[in-house]
Amino acid sequence: MEKAAGKKSVKWWPHYVLTLSVVMIAVLAVVGYLAYQFPVPDDAPAMSPLPDDGENVPGPEWLFLMLWQPFWTFGGSWKRYLFLMPITPIVIGVLLFLLPFAGRIPFARIPGLKGVMNKASAMKSGLVKSFVYGIPAIVFGLVIAAVAVKSGHQAKILGCDACHNPGMGPRMAIPPVDVFKYYSVERALQIGVGKYTAGKVEADTSGTGHAAYNMESAEGGYKDANWQMRHMYEPTFTW
């Protein structure tokens, strides 16, 4: 990219490379700071974490938990909306693919934006102008970040070792030898016979002091995708 005549040219090397390097160093510094401030609460095998450890601790799992929200939200009669599960990441992927072309959208034709766009076009090249043109990408990134934090911060993603360790038995610590057989046969059998979601109970009407499971109004099945989501968010309650 060359600037106007009489001005210093800006090239990929070294100008853009050095600028991007500074940005990446800043990103790595933030990641390192978060890793230092929010370490994994795990000193196994000397001391295993508690099942509820890991809540509000930032982790990469927050990103895919954002996409798994339909399994958490759409249970029972709402299951017909589970088609959003595969569609949502496709839509997000398409938006990310089209994001570089956002500058070609004729925003100036939108009522109320023509004056703003004209002022932005008349601005001198620099950080402020780049920020103005980057507002759509910034807003999109903030929305994704907000959704990821909202959907992931309460998940106990770092407390798995409390139960999934060798002391709890081989099935709790070591994955099945034949994973396909486990999910297609054993897990399918568990889903088929477990017709309730743990914790979905009716009020006690028998006077015995014990609430009863309502098999008909259950929102999901034992060990299905809905159960899997609840197990990550509520490991001591859904197991």
C-alpha positions as CSV (number, residue, x, y, z in Angstrom):
1,M,0.0,0.0,0.0
2,E,1.4,3.4,-1.0
3,K,0.4,6.7,0.5
4,A,-0.2,9.9,-1.5
5,A,2.7,11.4,-3.4
6,G,5.2,13.2,-1.2
7,K,4.4,11.1,1.8
8,K,6.3,8.2,3.3
9,S,5.3,4.9,1.8
10,V,4.0,2.2,4.1
11,K,4.9,-1.4,3.2
12,W,4.1,-4.8,4.6
13,W,7.7,-5.2,5.7
14,P,8.6,-3.8,8.1
15,H,5.8,-1.4,8.9
16,Y,2.7,-3.7,9.1
17,V,4.7,-6.6,10.4
18,L,6.1,-4.6,13.3
19,T,2.7,-3.1,14.1
20,L,1.0,-6.5,14.1
21,S,3.9,-7.9,16.3
22,V,3.2,-5.2,18.9
23,V,-0.5,-6.1,18.9
24,M,0.2,-9.8,19.3
25,I,2.6,-9.1,22.1
26,A,-0.1,-7.2,23.9
27,V,-2.6,-10.1,23.3
28,L,-0.1,-12.6,24.7
29,A,0.5,-10.3,27.7
30,V,-3.2,-10.2,28.5
31,V,-3.5,-14.0,28.2
32,G,-0.5,-14.5,30.4
33,Y,-1.9,-12.1,33.0
34,L,-5.3,-14.0,33.0
35,A,-3.5,-17.3,33.3
36,Y,-1.5,-16.0,36.3
37,Q,-4.6,-14.4,38.0
38,F,-6.9,-17.4,37.4
39,P,-4.8,-20.6,37.7
40,V,-6.3,-24.0,37.4
41,P,-7.4,-24.9,41.0
42,D,-5.8,-28.4,40.8
43,D,-3.0,-29.8,42.9
44,A,-3.7,-33.4,42.0
45,P,-2.8,-36.0,43.1
46,A,-1.9,-34.4,46.4
47,M,-5.2,-32.6,46.5
48,S,-7.9,-32.8,43.9
49,P,-10.2,-29.8,43.2
50,L,-13.7,-29.7,44.4
51,P,-16.4,-30.4,41.8
52,D,-17.6,-26.8,41.8
53,D,-14.1,-25.4,41.3
54,G,-13.6,-23.6,38.0
55,E,-16.7,-21.5,38.1
56,N,-16.0,-17.9,36.8
57,V,-12.5,-19.0,35.7
58,P,-11.8,-18.0,32.1
59,G,-11.2,-20.9,29.7
60,P,-11.4,-21.8,26.0
61,E,-14.4,-24.0,26.8
62,W,-16.4,-20.8,27.1
63,L,-16.3,-20.4,23.3
64,F,-18.0,-23.8,22.5
65,L,-20.3,-23.6,25.4
66,M,-21.7,-20.5,23.7
67,L,-22.6,-22.7,20.7
68,W,-24.0,-25.5,22.9
69,Q,-26.6,-23.2,24.6
70,P,-29.5,-24.7,22.6
71,F,-29.0,-28.0,24.5
72,W,-29.2,-26.1,27.8
73,T,-32.2,-23.9,26.8
74,F,-34.4,-25.9,24.5
75,G,-35.7,-28.9,26.5
76,G,-39.1,-30.5,26.7
77,S,-41.6,-28.9,24.3
78,W,-38.9,-26.5,23.2
79,K,-36.8,-29.3,21.7
80,R,-38.1,-28.5,18.2
81,Y,-35.8,-25.5,18.2
82,L,-32.7,-27.6,18.6
83,F,-32.1,-27.2,14.9
84,L,-30.4,-23.9,16.0
85,M,-27.5,-26.0,17.3
86,P,-25.9,-26.7,13.9
87,I,-27.3,-23.6,12.2
88,T,-25.8,-21.0,14.7
89,P,-22.1,-21.8,14.1
90,I,-22.7,-21.9,10.3
91,V,-24.3,-18.4,10.5
92,I,-21.4,-17.1,12.7
93,G,-18.9,-18.6,10.2
94,V,-20.6,-16.9,7.3
95,L,-20.6,-13.6,9.1
96,L,-16.9,-13.9,9.9
97,F,-16.2,-14.8,6.2
98,L,-18.1,-11.7,5.0
99,L,-16.7,-9.4,7.6
100,P,-13.7,-8.2,5.5
101,F,-16.2,-7.1,2.8
102,A,-18.2,-4.9,5.3
103,G,-16.5,-1.8,3.9
104,R,-18.3,-2.4,0.5
105,I,-21.8,-2.2,2.1
106,P,-23.3,1.1,1.0
107,F,-23.9,2.4,4.5
108,A,-24.1,6.0,3.1
109,R,-27.5,5.1,1.6
110,I,-28.9,4.3,5.0
111,P,-30.9,7.3,6.4
112,G,-28.9,9.1,9.1
113,L,-25.6,7.5,8.2
114,K,-24.8,9.5,5.1
115,G,-23.4,12.4,7.0
116,V,-21.4,10.2,9.3
117,M,-19.9,8.3,6.4
118,N,-19.0,11.5,4.6
119,K,-17.2,12.8,7.6
120,A,-15.4,9.5,8.0
121,S,-14.3,9.6,4.4
122,A,-13.0,13.2,4.7
123,M,-10.9,12.3,7.7
124,K,-7.1,11.9,7.4
125,S,-5.8,8.4,7.4
126,G,-4.8,7.4,10.9
127,L,-5.8,5.6,14.1
128,V,-9.1,7.5,14.5
129,K,-10.2,6.8,10.9
130,S,-9.2,3.2,11.2
131,F,-11.2,2.9,14.4
132,V,-14.3,4.5,12.8
133,Y,-14.2,2.0,9.9
134,G,-13.5,-0.8,12.3
135,I,-16.6,-0.1,14.4
136,P,-18.7,-3.0,12.8
137,A,-16.0,-5.5,13.5
138,I,-15.5,-4.1,17.0
139,V,-19.2,-4.4,17.8
140,F,-19.4,-7.9,16.4
141,G,-16.4,-8.9,18.5
142,L,-17.9,-7.4,21.7
143,V,-21.2,-9.2,21.1
144,I,-19.4,-12.6,20.7
145,A,-17.3,-11.9,23.8
146,A,-20.4,-10.9,25.8
147,V,-22.3,-14.1,24.8
148,A,-19.2,-16.3,25.5
149,V,-18.8,-14.8,29.0
150,K,-22.6,-14.9,29.7
151,S,-22.9,-18.6,28.7
152,G,-19.6,-19.9,30.1
153,H,-18.7,-18.1,33.3
154,Q,-20.9,-20.3,35.5
155,A,-19.7,-23.6,34.1
156,K,-17.4,-25.6,36.5
157,I,-14.9,-26.5,33.7
158,L,-11.9,-27.0,36.0
159,G,-13.5,-29.3,38.7
160,C,-13.7,-32.5,36.6
161,D,-10.7,-34.1,38.4
162,A,-12.7,-34.2,41.6
163,C,-14.6,-37.2,40.4
164,H,-12.9,-38.2,37.1
165,N,-9.7,-39.5,38.7
166,P,-8.2,-43.1,39.1
167,G,-9.4,-43.2,42.7
168,M,-13.0,-43.2,41.5
169,G,-12.5,-46.3,39.3
170,P,-11.3,-46.9,35.8
171,R,-14.5,-45.8,34.1
172,M,-14.3,-42.4,35.8
173,A,-10.7,-41.8,34.9
174,I,-9.9,-43.6,31.6
175,P,-12.1,-43.3,28.5
176,P,-13.7,-46.5,27.1
177,V,-11.4,-48.5,24.9
178,D,-14.1,-48.6,22.1
179,V,-15.6,-45.1,22.2
180,F,-17.9,-45.8,19.2
181,K,-19.4,-48.9,20.9
182,Y,-19.8,-47.1,24.2
183,Y,-21.8,-44.2,22.7
184,S,-23.7,-46.3,20.1
185,V,-24.6,-49.1,22.6
186,E,-24.1,-48.4,26.3
187,R,-24.8,-44.7,26.2
188,A,-27.7,-45.2,23.9
189,L,-29.1,-47.7,26.4
190,Q,-28.7,-45.3,29.3
191,I,-30.6,-42.6,27.3
192,G,-33.3,-45.0,26.4
193,V,-34.0,-46.2,30.0
194,G,-33.4,-43.0,31.8
195,K,-36.6,-41.0,31.1
196,Y,-35.9,-38.1,33.5
197,T,-33.5,-35.3,34.0
198,A,-31.9,-35.2,37.5
199,G,-33.5,-32.5,39.6
200,K,-36.7,-32.2,37.7
201,V,-39.1,-33.1,40.5
202,E,-42.7,-32.3,41.5
203,A,-43.6,-30.8,44.8
204,D,-44.2,-33.2,47.7
205,T,-48.0,-34.0,47.7
206,S,-47.8,-37.4,49.5
207,G,-46.9,-36.1,53.0
208,T,-43.9,-38.4,53.1
209,G,-41.4,-35.5,52.9
210,H,-40.0,-36.9,49.6
211,A,-40.6,-35.2,46.2
212,A,-41.3,-37.5,43.3
213,Y,-39.9,-37.4,39.8
214,N,-42.4,-36.6,37.1
215,M,-41.6,-38.9,34.1
216,E,-44.0,-37.2,31.8
217,S,-43.0,-33.6,32.1
218,A,-39.2,-34.2,32.0
219,E,-37.2,-31.9,29.9
220,G,-34.6,-34.4,28.8
221,G,-33.3,-37.9,29.3
222,Y,-30.5,-39.3,31.4
223,K,-27.1,-39.0,29.7
224,D,-28.5,-37.2,26.6
225,A,-27.1,-33.9,25.3
226,N,-29.2,-31.9,27.6
227,W,-27.9,-33.9,30.6
228,Q,-24.4,-33.4,29.4
229,M,-24.8,-29.7,29.4
230,R,-26.3,-29.7,32.9
231,H,-23.5,-31.9,34.1
232,M,-21.0,-29.3,33.1
233,Y,-22.9,-26.5,34.7
234,E,-24.1,-28.4,37.8
235,P,-21.7,-31.4,38.3
236,T,-22.7,-31.9,42.0
237,F,-26.4,-31.9,41.1
238,T,-26.6,-33.6,37.7
239,W,-24.5,-36.8,37.7
